[in-house]
Amino acid sequence: MTLYKGYSSIGAEFSSVRLEDADLIKRDLLNHFAIRKGEKLNNPNFGSSVHDLIMEPITESTKNALLAEIQEILDHDPRVSLQELLLDEIGNGLQAQISLFYVKTNETETLLVTFLNQDGKVRTSTETV
């Protein structure tokens, strides 16, 4: 039985834009990373500062700030609980290995979320490990 239902046209060929459960939660998390703080109408505290952080030189301070930002976003979503969070440098960006526990389904999944600084734009992607 489906617990969560939603829609996303990102990456869809418009045959089906319906997402459910874990797929919807992952899309919502990526959307949260993609929205800059202050961009969402009527909710200026929603979003992330990932865009600003990834443009900075990659130092321990930058990594720690990004870890805190990811933790805050995951804490904001009651459908998941963070199990483990690791951060690695890759090329011109950072990759977060995020182990999530889906609260309602009692499932665990590890995601690789990549934050790349390409041509002055931040790109995020996810894959399941």
Backbone as numpy.savetxt, mean C-alpha at the origin, in Angstrom:
# Nx Ny Nz CAx CAy CAz Cx Cy Cz
-18.18 -17.47 1.10 -19.02 -16.29 1.10 -18.13 -15.05 1.10
-18.45 -14.10 0.27 -17.70 -12.87 0.16 -18.00 -11.95 1.33
-16.94 -11.41 1.92 -17.12 -10.48 3.04 -17.14 -9.04 2.58
-16.22 -8.68 1.67 -16.09 -7.31 1.20 -16.29 -7.28 -0.30
-16.99 -6.27 -0.80 -17.22 -6.11 -2.22 -16.88 -4.67 -2.60
-16.29 -4.51 -3.76 -15.95 -3.17 -4.22 -15.58 -3.19 -5.69
-15.18 -2.03 -6.21 -14.86 -1.90 -7.62 -13.56 -1.15 -7.79
-12.84 -1.49 -8.84 -11.62 -0.78 -9.20 -11.43 -0.90 -10.70
-11.20 0.21 -11.37 -10.94 0.17 -12.80 -9.44 0.18 -13.09
-8.61 0.21 -12.06 -7.17 0.22 -12.25 -6.71 -1.15 -12.70
-6.02 -1.20 -13.83 -5.49 -2.45 -14.35 -6.55 -3.36 -14.94
-7.77 -2.89 -15.09 -8.84 -3.72 -15.62 -9.01 -3.47 -17.11
-9.43 -4.50 -17.79 -9.73 -4.37 -19.21 -11.23 -4.15 -19.40
-11.88 -3.77 -18.35 -13.30 -3.46 -18.29 -14.20 -4.65 -18.59
-13.66 -5.86 -18.49 -14.53 -7.02 -18.54 -15.16 -7.21 -17.15
-14.39 -6.92 -16.13 -14.91 -6.97 -14.77 -14.07 -6.05 -13.90
-14.72 -5.15 -13.21 -14.01 -4.23 -12.32 -14.35 -4.53 -10.86
-15.06 -5.60 -10.65 -15.48 -5.98 -9.30 -14.34 -6.69 -8.57
-14.09 -6.27 -7.35 -13.09 -6.90 -6.50 -13.74 -7.36 -5.22
-13.20 -8.45 -4.67 -13.75 -8.97 -3.42 -12.62 -9.33 -2.48
-12.93 -9.28 -1.20 -12.09 -9.75 -0.10 -10.64 -9.29 -0.21
-9.69 -10.22 -0.26 -8.27 -9.86 -0.21 -7.86 -8.96 -1.38
-8.40 -9.21 -2.57 -8.05 -8.38 -3.72 -8.50 -6.93 -3.51
-9.68 -6.76 -2.94 -10.18 -5.42 -2.65 -9.34 -4.75 -1.57
-8.98 -5.48 -0.55 -8.17 -4.91 0.53 -6.81 -4.46 0.00
-6.17 -5.29 -0.83 -4.88 -4.92 -1.41 -5.01 -3.66 -2.27
-6.07 -3.58 -3.08 -6.28 -2.40 -3.93 -6.50 -1.17 -3.07
-7.27 -1.30 -2.00 -7.51 -0.17 -1.10 -6.22 0.31 -0.45
-5.35 -0.63 -0.05 -4.07 -0.25 0.55 -3.19 0.49 -0.46
-3.14 0.00 -1.70 -2.35 0.69 -2.73 -2.92 2.08 -3.01
-4.25 2.20 -3.02 -4.86 3.51 -3.21 -4.49 4.45 -2.06
-4.46 3.92 -0.85 -4.09 4.73 0.31 -2.65 5.23 0.16
-1.74 4.36 -0.29 -0.36 4.79 -0.54 -0.29 5.84 -1.63
-1.16 5.74 -2.63 -1.09 6.62 -3.80 -1.65 8.02 -3.56
-2.50 8.15 -2.57 -3.12 9.46 -2.28 -2.22 10.24 -1.34
-1.85 11.44 -1.76 -1.04 12.31 -0.89 -1.92 12.87 0.23
-1.30 13.06 1.38 -2.04 13.68 2.48 -2.52 15.05 2.02
-3.79 15.33 2.30 -4.38 16.61 1.93 -5.11 16.58 0.60
-4.99 15.51 -0.18 -5.65 15.44 -1.49 -7.10 14.99 -1.42
-7.47 14.25 -0.40 -8.82 13.72 -0.32 -9.76 14.77 0.25
-10.82 15.04 -0.48 -11.79 16.04 -0.04 -12.40 15.64 1.29
-12.59 16.62 2.14 -13.21 16.46 3.46 -12.44 15.55 4.41
-11.24 15.13 4.04 -10.44 14.29 4.93 -8.96 14.55 4.67
-8.46 15.73 5.07 -7.08 16.10 4.75 -6.02 15.25 5.44
-6.39 14.48 6.46 -5.41 13.64 7.15 -5.26 12.27 6.50
-6.14 11.94 5.55 -6.07 10.65 4.86 -4.98 10.70 3.80
-4.34 9.58 3.56 -3.31 9.50 2.54 -1.96 9.22 3.14
-0.93 9.40 2.32 0.43 9.11 2.80 1.41 10.16 2.30
2.57 10.15 2.90 3.65 11.03 2.46 4.73 10.23 1.74
4.35 9.05 1.22 5.28 8.20 0.49 5.90 8.97 -0.68
5.10 9.78 -1.36 5.61 10.53 -2.52 6.76 11.44 -2.13
6.64 12.07 -0.99 7.70 12.96 -0.53 8.92 12.17 -0.06
8.68 11.08 0.63 9.79 10.28 1.18 10.63 9.62 0.10
9.99 9.11 -0.93 10.73 8.36 -1.95 11.58 9.29 -2.82
11.28 10.58 -2.80 12.08 11.55 -3.55 13.33 11.98 -2.79
13.38 11.66 -1.52 14.54 12.00 -0.69 15.66 10.98 -0.89
16.89 11.35 -0.58 17.97 10.35 -0.59 17.62 9.21 0.38
17.94 7.99 -0.03 17.59 6.83 0.78 18.61 6.69 1.91
18.19 7.13 3.08 19.02 7.05 4.29 18.26 6.22 5.32
18.90 5.95 6.44 18.21 5.23 7.52 17.01 6.03 8.02
17.15 7.34 8.06 16.05 8.20 8.49 14.86 8.09 7.53
15.15 8.08 6.22 14.10 7.95 5.21 13.43 6.59 5.32
14.23 5.55 5.50 13.67 4.19 5.63 12.78 4.10 6.86
13.23 4.64 7.98 12.43 4.61 9.21 11.13 5.38 9.06
11.18 6.51 8.37 9.97 7.31 8.14 9.00 6.53 7.25
9.52 5.84 6.24 8.65 5.05 5.36 8.05 3.86 6.11
8.84 3.21 6.94 8.30 2.11 7.76 7.17 2.60 8.66
7.36 3.76 9.27 6.32 4.33 10.14 5.08 4.69 9.33
5.28 5.20 8.12 4.16 5.56 7.24 3.35 4.33 6.84
4.05 3.25 6.48 3.38 2.01 6.10 2.62 1.45 7.30
3.25 1.45 8.46 2.60 0.97 9.70 1.32 1.76 9.98
1.39 3.07 9.83 0.22 3.92 10.09 -0.92 3.60 9.13
-0.61 3.39 7.86 -1.64 3.08 6.86 -2.27 1.72 7.16
-1.46 0.74 7.51 -2.00 -0.58 7.83 -2.82 -0.55 9.11
-2.42 0.24 10.08 -3.19 0.38 11.32 -4.54 1.05 11.06
-4.62 1.83 9.99 -5.84 2.55 9.64 -6.92 1.60 9.11
-6.53 0.44 8.60 -7.48 -0.50 7.99 -7.78 -1.63 8.98
-9.01 -1.69 9.51 -9.34 -2.71 10.50 -9.47 -4.12 9.92
-9.45 -4.25 8.59 -9.59 -5.58 7.97 -8.31 -6.38 8.00
-7.18 -5.71 8.30 -5.89 -6.41 8.31 -5.13 -6.10 9.59
-4.22 -7.02 9.89 -3.31 -6.83 11.02 -1.91 -7.12 10.50
-0.98 -6.25 10.80 0.39 -6.41 10.34 1.10 -7.48 11.16
1.70 -8.44 10.47 2.47 -9.49 11.12 3.97 -9.19 11.10
4.45 -8.72 9.93 5.87 -8.42 9.77 6.04 -7.40 8.66
7.04 -6.54 8.82 7.31 -5.50 7.83 8.82 -5.35 7.66
9.29 -5.58 6.44 10.71 -5.44 6.12 10.84 -4.48 4.94
11.95 -3.75 4.90 12.15 -2.77 3.84 13.54 -2.96 3.24
13.61 -3.02 1.91 14.87 -3.19 1.20 15.00 -2.15 0.10
16.24 -1.76 -0.18 16.52 -0.87 -1.31 16.54 -1.70 -2.58
15.93 -1.15 -3.63 16.01 -1.77 -4.95 16.16 -0.66 -5.98
17.21 -0.71 -6.76 17.41 0.28 -7.82 17.17 1.70 -7.34
16.18 2.34 -7.95 15.87 3.72 -7.59 14.62 3.81 -6.72
14.51 2.88 -5.78 13.35 2.90 -4.90 13.51 1.96 -3.73
12.38 1.65 -3.12 12.35 0.77 -1.96 11.25 -0.26 -2.14
11.47 -1.42 -1.54 10.47 -2.48 -1.61 10.14 -2.92 -0.18
8.85 -2.92 0.12 8.39 -3.35 1.44 7.83 -4.76 1.34
8.29 -5.63 2.21 7.72 -6.97 2.33 6.78 -6.92 3.52
5.49 -7.05 3.24 4.46 -6.85 4.25 3.70 -8.16 4.44
3.81 -8.73 5.63 3.04 -9.93 5.97 1.76 -9.48 6.67
0.63 -9.76 6.04 -0.67 -9.33 6.55 -1.49 -10.50 7.03
-2.25 -10.26 8.06 -3.25 -11.21 8.54 -4.61 -10.59 8.25
-5.43 -11.29 7.44 -6.78 -10.82 7.14 -7.69 -11.25 8.29
-8.20 -10.28 9.01 -8.89 -10.51 10.27 -10.12 -11.41 10.13
-10.99 -11.13 9.19 -12.26 -11.87 9.08 -12.09 -13.27 8.52
-11.06 -13.48 7.67 -10.91 -14.79 7.03 -9.83 -15.64 7.67
-9.11 -15.09 8.64 -8.02 -15.80 9.32 -6.96 -16.32 8.34
-6.67 -15.55 7.31 -5.65 -15.91 6.32 -4.47 -14.96 6.44
-3.31 -15.46 6.09 -2.09 -14.65 6.09 -1.54 -14.61 4.68
-1.02 -13.45 4.30 -0.45 -13.28 2.96 0.72 -12.32 3.06
1.76 -12.59 2.28 2.91 -11.69 2.24 2.89 -10.96 0.90
2.93 -9.64 0.98 2.92 -8.79 -0.21 4.28 -8.11 -0.37
4.69 -7.95 -1.59 5.84 -7.11 -1.91 5.28 -5.85 -2.54
5.46 -4.73 -1.87 4.99 -3.45 -2.38 6.21 -2.64 -2.76
6.28 -2.27 -4.03 7.44 -1.55 -4.56 7.10 -0.08 -4.73
7.97 0.77 -4.21 7.83 2.22 -4.35 9.01 2.68 -5.20
8.75 3.05 -6.45 9.82 3.44 -7.35 9.73 4.92 -7.67
10.87 5.57 -7.74 10.96 6.96 -8.16 11.40 6.93 -9.62
10.44 7.06 -10.53 10.74 7.03 -11.96 10.28 8.34 -12.58
11.21 9.03 -13.20 10.90 10.27 -13.91 10.16 11.27 -13.03
10.53 11.33 -11.76 9.91 12.27 -10.85 8.52 11.87 -10.38
8.08 10.65 -10.74 6.77 10.16 -10.32 6.97 8.90 -9.50
6.17 8.76 -8.48 6.24 7.56 -7.65 5.28 6.53 -8.22
5.78 5.33 -8.40 4.96 4.24 -8.90 4.92 3.15 -7.82
3.74 2.64 -7.56 3.61 1.55 -6.60 3.06 0.33 -7.33
3.50 -0.81 -6.91 2.97 -2.06 -7.43 3.01 -3.08 -6.32
2.29 -4.16 -6.51 2.25 -5.20 -5.49 2.30 -6.56 -6.14
2.87 -7.51 -5.45 2.81 -8.90 -5.85 2.75 -9.74 -4.59
2.21 -10.91 -4.73 2.08 -11.82 -3.60 3.26 -12.76 -3.58
3.82 -12.98 -2.41 4.95 -13.90 -2.26 4.42 -15.26 -1.88
